[in-house]
Amino acid sequence: MAIEWMEGRSDADANGVRRRIWPELVQASVRARFGVFLQCYEAGLARDARLRGTITIMFVIDEAGHVAKSEAAEATVSDPSVVACVVQEARNLRFPKPDGEVARILYPIIFEPGE
């Protein structure tokens, strides 16, 4: 699973300082709460048994390790309520403090029936 670092500064980074958080730590935090994302997807599967796709979430992780912002940067899942649920649940993720003020990342989550 690839994690991409976004270019540019976040609004919270007024001093131009860009901070990083290790991809392994991001992945571990997402995997620890993957069950809530799966619940979002399973609700969509109840409406459409063929539902599948990827939701790429953009996170802004603040200096305390909380998600200050989350949005769907891209989604191929055709059920907007699944996308909205995943974005909402992403706001509840917690991460180790980034090396500095904020970190902005893209994280793709792939959903397929039977997983």
Backbone as a ProteinNet text record, in pm:
[ID]
protein_1_A
[PRIMARY]
MAIEWMEGRSDADANGVRRRIWPELVQASVRARFGVFLQCYEAGLARDARLRGTITIMFVIDEAGHVAKSEAAEATVSDPSVVACVVQEARNLRFPKPDGEVARILYPIIFEPGE
[TERTIARY]
84.5	0	89.5	71.2	157	103.9	192.9	158.9	232.7	160	222.4	225.5	333.7	345.2	302	211.2	161.9	264.2	265	350.1	276.6	351.9	293.1	277	235	219.2	71.8	43.7	-93.3	-118.9	-245.7	-280.5	-222.4	-206.1	-156.6	-6.8	60.8	206.1	249.1	224.9	248.2	395.7	484.3	627.1	698.8	624.9	686.7	757.3	738.2	803.5	716.9	776.2	704.3	756.8	665.3	704.1	665.9	731.4	709	671.9	604	573.6	605.7	667.8	712.8	595	604.2	495	452	546.2	511.6	420	440.9	357.7	218.3	210	79.9	3.7	69.7	5.6	-41.2	39.7	2	-120.1	-127.2	-241.5	-369.4	-360.3	-478.2	-522	-427.6	-462.3	-524.4	-481.6	-535.7	-684.9	-731	-873	-941.2	-881.8	-938.1	-1079.8	-1114	-1248	-1358	-1334.9	-1438.6	-1454.5	-1344	-1354.3	-1427.7	-1400.6	-1466.7	-1617.1	-1657.2	-1800	-1866.4	-1798.3	-1851.1	-1874	-1774.7	-1781.9	-1890.3	-1900.6	-2001.2	-2142.8	-2163.3	-2294.4	-2325.3	-2224.4	-2242.3	-2264.9	-2195.1	-2213.6	-2355.4	-2418.1	-2556.2	-2649.9	-2612	-2692.1	-2652.8	-2524.2	-2473	-2364.6	-2397.3	-2305	-2181	-2180.6	-2064.1	-1978.1	-2008.5	-1936.8	-1789	-1704.2	-1559.2	-1494.8	-1367.4	-1293.3	-1194.8	-1137.9	-1036.8	-1083.8	-1060.2	-1081.6	-945.5	-895.6	-768.2	-799.9	-759.8	-786.5	-666.8	-695.1	-592.2	-608.1	-501.5	-501.4	-408.8	-447.7	-355.6	-342.2	-221.6	-195	-129.4	-194.3	-142.2	-23.5	28.5	149.9	131.3	6.3	-20.2	-47.1	-53.6	-81.4	-228.5	-311.1	-453.6	-479.2	-586.8	-624.1	-698.3	-635.4	-695.5	-791.9	-768.5	-852.7	-843.2	-955.1	-953.3	-1054.7	-1020.2	-1112.1	-1075.8	-1170.2	-1144	-1074.7	-947.9	-873.1	-915	-952.4	-998.1	-1077.1	-1183	-1261.5	-1318.3	-1296.2	-1358.3	-1473	-1495.6	-1611.6	-1733.1	-1833.6	-1945.8	-2054	-2043.4	-2144.1	-2095.2	-2157.2	-2109.7	-2121.6	-2216.2	-2228	-2111.3	-2056.7	-1938	-1818.8	-1803.6	-1693.4	-1704.7	-1824.6	-1845	-1815.6	-1857	-1832.6	-1682.7	-1610	-1465.5	-1395.3	-1434.2	-1374.2	-1402.4	-1525.6	-1562.1	-1481.6	-1472.3	-1398.1	-1248.7	-1197.4	-1055	-1021.2	-1119	-1095.5	-1067.7	-1103.7	-1082.4	-948.9	-871.5	-740.5	-646.4	-555.3	-450.8	-317	-221	-88.2	15.7	135.9	245.3	267.6	321.1	348.1	443.7	411.3	506	631.3	736.2	860.2	840.1	763.9	738.8	592.7	546.4	412.8	302.6	308.3	200.3	256.7	178.2	214.3	91	109.9	-0.1	32.8	-61.9	-37.6	-160.6	-138.7	-244.8	-232.4	-346.7	-344.8	-457.9	-425.4	-530.8	-580.3	-711.7	-773.3	-851.7	-818.2	-878.6	-985.1	-1104.6	-1215.9	-1258.6	-1270.4	-1319.7	-1407.4	-1514.8	-1599.5	-1517.7	-1552.4	-1484.6	-1359.9	-1326.1	-1205.5	-1242.4
-116.3	0	123.2	210.1	327.4	443.9	520.6	644.3	755.3	857.1	967.8	1091	1162	1287.8	1399.1	1483	1591.3	1703.3	1769.2	1886.5	2009.1	2108.9	2233.2	2234.8	2347.9	2364.2	2354.6	2314.4	2319.6	2459.1	2492.1	2622.4	2640.8	2531.2	2539.6	2565.4	2557.7	2567.3	2706.7	2805.6	2945.1	2979.8	2903.6	2934.3	2865.4	2792.8	2723.5	2595.9	2550.3	2429	2309.7	2214.7	2092.7	1980.3	1905.1	1799.8	1664.9	1561.7	1428	1331.7	1228.3	1116.5	991.7	895	777.2	700.5	657.2	581.7	458.5	390.1	271.1	306.2	424.4	467.6	505.1	567.6	600.7	471.7	378.4	252.1	178.3	176	108.1	173.6	305.3	376	347.8	346.3	318.1	173.3	82.3	-59.9	-88.3	-16.5	-38.2	-6.7	81.9	119.8	78.9	-14.6	-51.3	-106.3	-163.7	-217.6	-115.7	9.9	111.8	144.7	142.7	164.8	48.3	-71.2	-190.3	-185.6	-133.5	-118.3	-23.5	84.2	177	102.8	25.5	-48.3	-155.1	-227.1	-332.7	-276.8	-156	-91.6	-67.1	-27.7	-9.6	-141.1	-245.3	-378.1	-429.7	-391.5	-433.4	-373.9	-259.8	-195.2	-242.5	-277	-318.7	-423.8	-548.7	-659.7	-656.8	-574.8	-566.3	-442.7	-370.7	-247.5	-276.4	-198.9	-211.7	-80.4	-67.3	50.3	97.7	212.6	272.9	410.5	440.6	575.9	624.8	730.1	789.3	907	893.4	995.3	1088.9	1219.3	1318.3	1354.4	1337	1372.3	1491	1578.4	1675.8	1635.2	1595.3	1552.8	1669.6	1715	1832	1795.7	1896.1	1877.5	1781.8	1754.7	1662	1519.5	1499.9	1368.1	1343.3	1447.5	1436.4	1473.1	1421.8	1456.7	1590	1693.2	1825.8	1839.1	1759.5	1766	1632.3	1587.3	1469.7	1492	1444.2	1452.2	1343	1311.9	1214.2	1287.1	1257.5	1317.9	1254.6	1126.4	1052.7	932.2	896.8	779.5	712	581.2	502.2	418.3	423.4	358.6	441.8	377	450.6	491.6	451.1	484.7	604.4	723	841.9	830.7	751.8	738.8	659.8	565.7	492.2	587.3	667.9	764.6	861.1	915.2	1009.8	945	821	748.7	729.7	688.6	667.1	798.9	906.7	1037.7	1078.8	1059.5	1094.6	1012.7	883.5	797.3	828.7	875.9	911.7	1024.6	1107	1217.5	1167.8	1043.1	986.5	914.2	908	843.3	924.7	857	922.4	868	956.9	922.9	968.8	912.2	969.2	1113.5	1193.9	1332.6	1334.9	1415.7	1428.1	1502.1	1490.8	1562	1709	1778.3	1919.4	1953.6	2048.2	2102.5	2020.6	2000.8	1931.5	1836.9	1738.3	1648.1	1631	1633.4	1610.5	1486.1	1393.4	1268.5	1226	1141.7	1072.4	924.7	861.5	720.4	648.6	557	483.7	364.2	348.8	233.3	159.2	33.2	-47.4	-138	-134.4	-217.6	-311.6	-439.7	-540.6	-638.4	-687.6	-786.4	-909	-965.4	-1086.7	-1062.7	-936.2	-908.3	-881.8
0	0	0	-95	-109.3	-28.1	25.4	94	21.7	-19	-91.1	-2	-8.8	64	-28.9	17.3	-66.5	-73.6	-185.6	-201.7	-148.1	-110.5	-63.3	87.5	138.6	282.3	319.1	440.5	488.9	543.6	563.7	619.1	759.1	832.3	969.7	976.3	864.3	862.5	818.5	903.1	868	853.4	914.7	908.5	793.9	712.7	600.3	639.7	762.1	809.7	771.8	700.5	664.1	749.9	805	896.8	838.7	892.4	838.6	949.8	907.2	995.2	913.6	973.6	900.1	842.7	716.2	652.9	732.4	795.7	873.6	990.3	1049.8	1161.7	1114.1	996.9	938.9	910.8	846.4	811.5	937.5	1040.7	1165	1228.8	1226.7	1284.8	1207.3	1074.5	991.9	1012	1011	1027.2	1163.9	1265.3	1399.7	1405.9	1319.8	1318.3	1188.6	1116.5	986.9	998.9	1113.2	1133.1	1111.6	1150.2	1130.1	981.8	906.6	762.1	696.6	745.7	693.1	720.1	835.2	864.7	765.2	730.4	629	498.1	458.4	332.5	337.2	447.7	458.6	451.7	502.9	489.2	341.6	265	121	49.4	92.7	32.7	52.9	162.9	187.3	82.1	26.4	-78.4	-217.5	-235.2	-366.6	-344.2	-370.7	-344.5	-433	-537.7	-626.6	-598.7	-493.2	-461.5	-437.5	-498.5	-482.3	-524.4	-493.1	-536.4	-431.3	-460	-373.3	-328.5	-203.2	-151.4	-104.2	-167.4	-126.3	-35.2	89.7	190.8	200.9	206.4	234.6	382	459.9	602.2	622.6	710.8	768.4	914.5	952.3	1089.8	1162.2	1270.3	1340.9	1429.4	1497.7	1577	1694.5	1733	1842.9	1794.2	1662.7	1607.8	1578.9	1590.3	1559.9	1414.1	1359	1222.1	1226.3	1173.9	1169.8	1052.8	949.2	829.9	759	704.1	617.2	506.8	389.4	276.1	177	91	-14.6	-128.8	-148.3	-258.8	-390.7	-384.3	-501.6	-452	-524.4	-486	-609.6	-619.1	-725.2	-670	-539.3	-478.1	-518.1	-576.8	-635.2	-535.8	-410.7	-310.1	-228.1	-247.9	-176.5	-24.5	24.6	170.1	228.8	153.6	198.6	203.7	100.1	95.6	213.3	236.6	346.9	481.9	498.7	623.9	647.7	545.1	558	591.8	524.6	552.2	696.6	741.3	878.8	979.7	957.1	1049.7	1048.8	937	928.9	1025.6	1056.8	1150.5	1291.9	1319.6	1453.3	1468	1361.4	1369	1457.1	1522.7	1601.6	1555	1546.7	1497.9	1598.4	1591	1669.3	1623.3	1711	1673.3	1555.1	1452.1	1341.2	1387.9	1310.6	1342.1	1309.2	1392.3	1370.9	1385	1305.3	1322.8	1257.4	1127.1	1057.3	952.6	917.1	807.7	720.7	590.1	496	414.9	412.2	340.7	262.7	164.2	91.5	125.3	154.7	192.1	119.4	27.8	-43.5	38.3	41.8	106.8	-0.7	-20.8	-127.2	-66.5	-127	-81.1	-192.8	-159	-253.1	-177.1	-239.6	-171.2	-131.3	-17.8	26.7	107.3	134.8	214.4	357.4
[MASK]
+++++++++++++++++++++++++++++++++++++++++++++++++++++++++++++++++++++++++++++++++++++++++++++++++++++++++++++++++++

